Amino acid sequence: MAELTKHTIRIRMYRVGFGDCFLISLPVGDDHAHVLVDCGVHSKGDIGTIKDAVTDALAEAKNKLAIVIATHAHQDHISGFARCDAQFRACEEVGEVWLPWTENPKDKTAARLKAKNLAMVEQLQLHFAASGAAPKAQFALMNIAGNEKALQLLKSGIKNGAVRYLEAGGELKDPGGIPGLNVKVLGPPRDPAFLAKMDPPAGERFLRMNGSQSEAANGVKPFLGKWLFTPGKSGAYPALEAHDRDSLGQLSGDPEALAFALDQAINNTSVVTLFSYQGKFLLLPGDAQYGNWNFWMGQEGSDALLAEVDFYKVGHHGSFNATPKKAVAKMTKGKFAAMASTQNVPWASIPLDKLVTAVEAQSGGFVRSDSIPVKNAPKGPALKKLPPGFSQGTFWFDYEIPC
């Protein structure tokens, strides 16, 4: 594994299962400042290393975290803050805690959205308890529910750190007391029209072929069986009557479909940041879905930002709708390294092979967390050789960037 050395940025990705936990160490004088990006694991993809990851991260940081980023309120990104509450509270210092604007209790729009989401989650839990649901829908709901303890710790600042609620368009200079660090906040946007665009258009997805049809590789199909409709060859269909449209609207409220929609909507509120430090650029998109990406990629200068990227944290564990094809293409070939925290449990369709292949081909080095063997954990592809700049620890990968 890579020891911290002067004039070197180090990114450490822990293998925690289906979840994210990254420690970024930035050189400051003869020492380093440390940024923890997410700390969580899905309960159905837990391999039992999250507490060890926290122990290691805090030891590396000498119990001083300049910045803690909780990209969004999903179990697989913040549950570690609840499970390791005592360890975090024992820190000597936490400078700042960053959360998306949608978690700000003083923001009326955020509070309204939060109340609505929690009410729907509660109703879905009751419904699923009474009638059951497909496992994937249950897992999606589990990712949303039960994260209040973690959020309470984060919103307290952990050790009285300054709490920032971030939204697209912001720019932070010297945050966390790190001189020379500049952070562009690319997401989440506030426009509901963008937040609602959770899935990319067909042309922006990495697709697989099903016979003669293209389909999203891990797309959700909530209306199976009798609700599937295949047009015949009879030509045009008459317009629907108003009561028919109302009936279809009620059917589209299928509880399992709603569980997936809520899960993806929260992904779309992810804090997306571009770190600029000593001439190096790190892109950290959380689990941002297409609406979030589409918002900032439509802004002037976005192509130049992508071309500058030296490190990319692959979004949403490598799923089909979290890294648009054009984003990968606009990152300079061979310039950047990438890491994906992923495994195929509890969702067998994650990561998407085509996305992994595309990122690997465009980057100068790529690793995925499930290539690290952990006892009783799902096995990913064996890593034949570490790419340049990478090293491997007990249950983590390191990547070093000289600066």
C-alpha positions as CSV (number, residue, x, y, z in Angstrom):
1,M,0.0,0.0,0.0
2,A,1.1,3.6,-0.5
3,E,2.5,5.4,2.5
4,L,1.8,9.1,2.6
5,T,4.6,11.1,1.0
6,K,5.2,14.8,0.5
7,H,3.8,16.4,-2.7
8,T,1.5,13.4,-3.3
9,I,-2.3,13.3,-3.4
10,R,-3.6,9.8,-2.3
11,I,-7.0,8.4,-2.8
12,R,-7.9,5.4,-0.8
13,M,-11.0,3.3,-1.7
14,Y,-12.1,0.8,0.9
15,R,-13.8,-2.4,0.0
16,V,-16.9,-2.3,2.2
17,G,-19.3,-4.3,0.0
18,F,-22.1,-2.5,-1.8
19,G,-21.3,1.0,-0.6
20,D,-18.8,3.8,-0.7
21,C,-16.0,4.9,1.6
22,F,-13.1,7.0,0.3
23,L,-10.3,8.8,2.1
24,I,-8.6,11.6,0.1
25,S,-5.3,12.9,1.5
26,L,-4.0,16.2,0.3
27,P,-0.4,17.3,0.9
28,V,-0.2,20.5,3.1
29,G,3.3,21.5,4.0
30,D,5.0,18.5,5.6
31,D,1.7,16.8,6.5
32,H,-1.6,16.0,4.8
33,A,-5.2,17.1,5.3
34,H,-7.8,14.5,5.0
35,V,-11.3,14.4,3.3
36,L,-13.6,11.5,4.0
37,V,-16.1,11.0,1.1
38,D,-19.1,8.9,2.2
39,C,-19.0,6.0,4.7
40,G,-21.8,3.4,4.2
41,V,-22.8,0.0,3.0
42,H,-26.1,-1.5,2.0
43,S,-27.3,-4.1,4.6
44,K,-27.8,-6.7,1.9
45,G,-24.4,-6.1,0.4
46,D,-22.5,-5.8,3.7
47,I,-19.2,-7.8,3.8
48,G,-18.3,-6.8,7.4
49,T,-15.5,-4.4,6.8
50,I,-17.1,-1.0,7.4
51,K,-15.9,-0.6,11.0
52,D,-12.4,-1.6,10.0
53,A,-12.5,1.0,7.2
54,V,-13.5,3.7,9.7
55,T,-10.7,2.6,12.1
56,D,-8.1,2.7,9.3
57,A,-9.4,6.0,7.9
58,L,-9.3,7.7,11.3
59,A,-5.8,6.3,12.0
60,E,-4.5,7.6,8.7
61,A,-6.1,11.0,9.4
62,K,-4.7,11.0,13.0
63,N,-8.3,11.6,14.2
64,K,-8.5,14.9,12.3
65,L,-10.8,15.2,9.3
66,A,-10.7,18.5,7.5
67,I,-13.9,17.7,5.5
68,V,-16.5,15.0,5.7
69,I,-18.7,14.7,2.6
70,A,-22.0,12.8,2.7
71,T,-23.0,12.9,-0.9
72,H,-26.6,11.8,-0.3
73,A,-28.9,10.1,2.3
74,H,-28.6,6.5,1.2
75,Q,-27.7,3.6,3.5
76,D,-24.9,2.6,1.2
77,H,-23.3,6.0,1.6
78,I,-23.9,7.1,5.2
79,S,-24.8,4.0,7.4
80,G,-21.2,3.9,8.7
81,F,-21.7,7.2,10.4
82,A,-24.4,5.6,12.6
83,R,-22.7,2.3,13.1
84,C,-19.4,4.0,14.0
85,D,-21.0,6.9,15.8
86,A,-18.7,6.6,18.9
87,Q,-15.5,6.5,16.7
88,F,-16.5,9.6,14.8
89,R,-17.4,11.5,18.0
90,A,-14.0,10.6,19.4
91,C,-12.3,12.5,16.6
92,E,-10.1,15.3,17.8
93,E,-11.3,17.6,15.0
94,V,-13.8,17.7,12.1
95,G,-13.5,21.0,10.2
96,E,-16.5,20.8,7.9
97,V,-19.4,18.5,7.0
98,W,-21.0,18.7,3.5
99,L,-24.5,17.5,2.6
100,P,-26.8,18.2,-0.3
101,W,-29.2,21.1,-0.1
102,T,-32.1,18.7,0.0
103,E,-31.1,17.8,3.6
104,N,-31.2,21.4,4.9
105,P,-33.9,21.6,7.6
106,K,-34.0,25.4,7.2
107,D,-34.8,25.2,3.5
108,K,-38.5,25.1,2.9
109,T,-38.4,23.3,-0.4
110,A,-36.0,20.7,1.0
111,A,-38.2,20.2,4.1
112,R,-41.3,19.7,2.0
113,L,-39.5,17.2,-0.2
114,K,-38.1,15.4,2.8
115,A,-41.5,15.1,4.5
116,K,-43.1,13.8,1.4
117,N,-40.4,11.2,0.8
118,L,-40.5,10.0,4.4
119,A,-44.3,9.7,4.3
120,M,-44.1,7.6,1.1
121,V,-41.4,5.4,2.5
122,E,-43.5,4.8,5.6
123,Q,-46.5,3.8,3.5
124,L,-44.5,1.6,1.3
125,Q,-43.0,-0.2,4.3
126,L,-46.5,-0.9,5.6
127,H,-47.6,-2.1,2.2
128,F,-44.7,-4.4,1.7
129,A,-45.0,-5.8,5.2
130,A,-48.6,-6.7,4.5
131,S,-48.4,-7.9,0.9
132,G,-44.7,-8.6,0.3
133,A,-42.7,-7.3,-2.6
134,A,-40.0,-8.4,-5.1
135,P,-36.6,-8.5,-3.3
136,K,-35.1,-5.8,-5.5
137,A,-37.9,-3.4,-4.6
138,Q,-37.4,-4.2,-0.9
139,F,-33.7,-3.6,-1.2
140,A,-34.3,-0.2,-2.9
141,L,-36.6,0.8,0.0
142,M,-34.1,-0.4,2.6
143,N,-31.5,1.9,1.1
144,I,-33.7,4.9,1.9
145,A,-35.1,4.1,5.3
146,G,-33.5,4.1,8.7
147,N,-30.7,6.6,8.1
148,E,-31.8,9.3,10.6
149,K,-29.1,8.5,13.2
150,A,-26.4,9.0,10.6
151,L,-28.0,12.2,9.4
152,Q,-28.3,13.5,13.0
153,L,-24.5,13.0,13.5
154,L,-23.7,14.6,10.2
155,K,-26.0,17.6,10.7
156,S,-24.4,18.2,14.2
157,G,-21.1,18.7,12.5
158,I,-19.8,15.5,14.2
159,K,-17.3,17.5,16.4
160,N,-19.0,20.9,16.0
161,G,-17.6,21.3,12.5
162,A,-19.2,23.8,10.1
163,V,-22.1,22.2,8.2
164,R,-22.5,23.2,4.6
165,Y,-25.5,22.3,2.4
166,L,-24.3,22.4,-1.2
167,E,-26.1,23.0,-4.5
168,A,-25.0,23.3,-8.1
169,G,-23.2,26.5,-9.0
170,G,-21.3,27.0,-5.7
171,E,-17.5,27.4,-5.4
172,L,-15.5,26.9,-2.3
173,K,-12.1,28.3,-1.7
174,D,-9.8,26.9,1.0
175,P,-12.6,24.8,2.5
176,G,-11.8,22.9,5.7
177,G,-8.8,25.2,6.2
178,I,-6.9,23.5,3.3
179,P,-5.0,26.4,1.6
180,G,-5.1,26.3,-2.2
181,L,-8.0,23.8,-2.4
182,N,-10.7,25.0,-4.8
183,V,-14.0,23.0,-5.1
184,K,-16.6,23.5,-7.8
185,V,-20.0,22.2,-6.8
186,L,-21.6,20.7,-9.9
187,G,-24.7,19.1,-8.2
188,P,-27.3,18.7,-7.1
189,P,-29.3,21.3,-9.0
190,R,-32.4,22.9,-7.6
191,D,-34.6,22.7,-10.7
192,P,-37.2,19.9,-10.2
193,A,-37.2,19.3,-14.0
194,F,-33.5,18.2,-13.8
195,L,-33.9,16.3,-10.5
196,A,-36.7,14.3,-12.1
197,K,-34.5,13.1,-15.0
198,M,-33.2,10.0,-13.3
199,D,-32.6,7.9,-16.4
200,P,-30.6,9.0,-19.4
201,P,-32.0,9.1,-22.9
202,A,-31.3,5.9,-24.8
203,G,-28.4,7.4,-26.7
204,E,-26.6,8.2,-23.5
205,R,-26.9,4.8,-21.8
206,F,-24.6,1.9,-22.2
207,L,-27.0,-0.6,-23.6
208,R,-27.2,-4.3,-24.1
209,M,-29.1,-6.0,-26.8
210,N,-32.1,-8.3,-26.2
211,G,-32.9,-9.9,-29.6
212,S,-33.6,-7.0,-31.9
213,Q,-34.4,-4.6,-29.1
214,S,-32.1,-2.3,-27.2
215,E,-32.8,-2.1,-23.5
216,A,-31.2,-0.7,-20.4
217,A,-28.9,-3.3,-18.9
218,N,-30.3,-2.9,-15.4
219,G,-33.5,-1.1,-16.2
220,V,-36.4,-1.6,-13.9
221,K,-39.6,-3.2,-15.4
222,P,-42.3,-2.7,-12.7
223,F,-45.3,-3.5,-14.9
224,L,-44.8,-7.2,-15.8
225,G,-47.3,-9.9,-16.8
226,K,-50.7,-8.6,-17.6
227,W,-49.7,-5.0,-17.6
228,L,-47.2,-5.3,-20.4
229,F,-48.6,-4.2,-23.7
230,T,-47.1,-4.9,-27.1
231,P,-48.7,-3.0,-30.0
232,G,-49.8,-5.2,-32.9
233,K,-49.9,-4.4,-36.6
234,S,-53.4,-2.8,-36.6
235,G,-52.1,0.7,-37.2
236,A,-53.1,3.8,-35.2
237,Y,-54.8,3.6,-31.8
238,P,-57.6,5.9,-30.7
239,A,-56.9,8.6,-28.2
240,L,-57.5,7.6,-24.6
241,E,-60.6,9.0,-22.8
242,A,-60.0,11.1,-19.7
243,H,-61.1,8.3,-17.3
244,D,-58.7,5.9,-19.1
245,R,-55.8,8.2,-18.5
246,D,-56.8,8.5,-14.9
247,S,-56.9,4.7,-14.5
248,L,-53.5,4.4,-16.1
249,G,-52.2,7.1,-13.8
250,Q,-53.3,5.0,-10.8
251,L,-51.7,1.9,-12.1
252,S,-48.4,3.8,-12.6
253,G,-48.5,4.3,-8.8
254,D,-47.4,0.6,-8.5
255,P,-45.7,0.4,-5.0
256,E,-42.6,-1.4,-6.3
257,A,-42.2,1.1,-9.1
258,L,-42.5,3.9,-6.5
259,A,-39.8,2.3,-4.3
260,F,-37.4,2.3,-7.2
261,A,-38.4,5.9,-8.2
262,L,-37.8,7.2,-4.7
263,D,-34.4,5.4,-4.5
264,Q,-33.2,6.9,-7.8
265,A,-34.6,10.3,-6.9
266,I,-32.3,10.5,-3.8
267,N,-29.4,9.3,-6.0
268,N,-30.1,12.3,-8.1
269,T,-29.7,14.7,-5.2
270,S,-26.0,13.6,-4.9
271,V,-23.4,16.3,-4.1
272,V,-21.1,16.4,-7.2
273,T,-17.8,18.1,-6.7
274,L,-14.7,18.8,-8.7
275,F,-11.6,19.2,-6.5
276,S,-8.8,21.4,-7.9
277,Y,-5.6,21.2,-5.9
278,Q,-2.0,21.9,-6.9
279,G,-2.9,21.6,-10.6
280,K,-4.8,18.2,-10.2
281,F,-8.5,17.6,-10.6
282,L,-10.7,15.0,-8.9
283,L,-14.3,14.4,-10.0
284,L,-16.5,13.0,-7.3
285,P,-20.1,12.5,-8.4
286,G,-21.6,10.4,-5.6
287,D,-24.5,8.4,-7.2
288,A,-25.7,11.2,-9.4
289,Q,-28.2,10.1,-12.0
290,Y,-28.7,11.5,-15.5
291,G,-30.7,14.6,-14.4
292,N,-27.8,15.8,-12.2
293,W,-25.2,15.1,-14.8
294,N,-27.3,16.7,-17.6
295,F,-27.6,19.9,-15.6
296,W,-24.0,20.7,-15.2
297,M,-22.8,19.1,-18.4
298,G,-25.1,21.6,-20.1
299,Q,-23.3,24.5,-18.5
300,E,-20.6,26.5,-20.4
301,G,-17.1,25.2,-19.7
302,S,-18.2,21.6,-18.8
303,D,-16.2,20.0,-21.6
304,A,-13.1,21.7,-20.4
305,L,-13.7,20.5,-16.8
306,L,-14.1,16.9,-18.0
307,A,-10.9,17.2,-20.1
308,E,-8.9,18.2,-17.0
309,V,-10.0,15.3,-14.8
310,D,-7.0,13.4,-13.2
311,F,-9.2,11.1,-11.1
312,Y,-12.8,9.9,-11.5
313,K,-14.8,8.1,-8.8
314,V,-17.1,6.0,-10.9
315,G,-20.7,7.0,-10.2
316,H,-23.3,4.8,-8.6
317,H,-21.1,1.7,-8.4
318,G,-20.9,1.4,-12.2
319,S,-24.6,1.2,-12.9
320,F,-26.0,1.9,-16.4
321,N,-27.5,5.4,-15.7
322,A,-24.8,7.0,-13.6
323,T,-22.1,7.9,-16.2
324,P,-23.2,9.2,-19.5
325,K,-21.3,8.0,-22.5
326,K,-20.4,11.5,-23.6
327,A,-18.9,12.2,-20.1
328,V,-16.5,9.2,-20.5
329,A,-15.6,10.3,-24.0
330,K,-14.8,13.9,-23.0
331,M,-12.3,12.8,-20.3
332,T,-8.9,13.0,-21.8
333,K,-7.9,9.5,-22.9
334,G,-5.1,8.0,-20.7
335,K,-4.9,11.1,-18.5
336,F,-7.2,10.1,-15.7
337,A,-7.4,7.1,-13.3
338,A,-10.7,5.7,-12.1
339,M,-12.0,3.7,-9.1
340,A,-15.4,1.9,-8.7
341,S,-16.6,0.8,-5.4
342,T,-18.9,-2.1,-6.4
343,Q,-20.0,-5.7,-6.3
344,N,-22.9,-7.6,-7.8
345,V,-24.8,-8.2,-4.5
346,P,-27.5,-7.2,-3.9
347,W,-28.0,-6.1,-7.6
348,A,-26.6,-8.6,-10.1
349,S,-26.8,-6.1,-12.9
350,I,-24.3,-3.8,-11.2
351,P,-21.6,-3.0,-12.3
352,L,-22.5,-2.9,-16.0
353,D,-19.8,-4.6,-18.1
354,K,-20.0,-2.1,-21.0
355,L,-19.5,0.8,-18.7
356,V,-16.6,-0.8,-17.0
357,T,-15.0,-1.6,-20.3
358,A,-15.5,1.9,-21.6
359,V,-14.0,3.6,-18.5
360,E,-11.1,1.1,-18.5
361,A,-10.4,1.8,-22.2
362,Q,-10.5,5.6,-21.8
363,S,-8.6,5.8,-18.5
364,G,-4.9,5.4,-17.8
365,G,-5.8,3.0,-14.9
366,F,-8.9,1.5,-13.4
367,V,-9.6,-0.7,-10.4
368,R,-12.9,-2.0,-8.8
369,S,-13.2,-2.8,-5.2
370,D,-14.5,-6.3,-5.6
371,S,-11.2,-7.3,-7.1
372,I,-9.8,-7.3,-3.6
373,P,-10.4,-10.8,-2.0
374,V,-12.3,-10.6,1.3
375,K,-13.4,-13.8,3.1
376,N,-17.0,-14.7,2.5
377,A,-17.5,-11.7,0.2
378,P,-18.8,-11.8,-3.4
379,K,-15.9,-12.3,-5.8
380,G,-15.2,-9.8,-8.6
381,P,-12.7,-10.2,-11.4
382,A,-9.2,-11.0,-10.3
383,L,-6.8,-8.1,-11.0
384,K,-3.9,-9.5,-13.0
385,K,-1.7,-6.4,-12.6
386,L,-2.0,-3.1,-10.8
387,P,-2.1,-0.1,-13.1
388,P,0.6,2.6,-12.7
389,G,0.1,4.7,-9.6
390,F,-2.0,2.1,-7.8
391,S,-1.2,-0.1,-4.8
392,Q,-3.3,-2.6,-2.8
393,G,-3.8,-2.9,1.0
394,T,-5.6,-5.4,3.1
395,F,-9.1,-4.3,1.9
396,W,-8.4,-1.1,0.0
397,F,-6.8,0.3,-3.1
398,D,-4.7,3.4,-3.1
399,Y,-4.0,5.7,-6.0
400,E,-1.2,8.3,-5.8
401,I,-1.0,11.5,-7.9
402,P,2.3,13.4,-7.7
403,C,1.8,17.1,-7.6
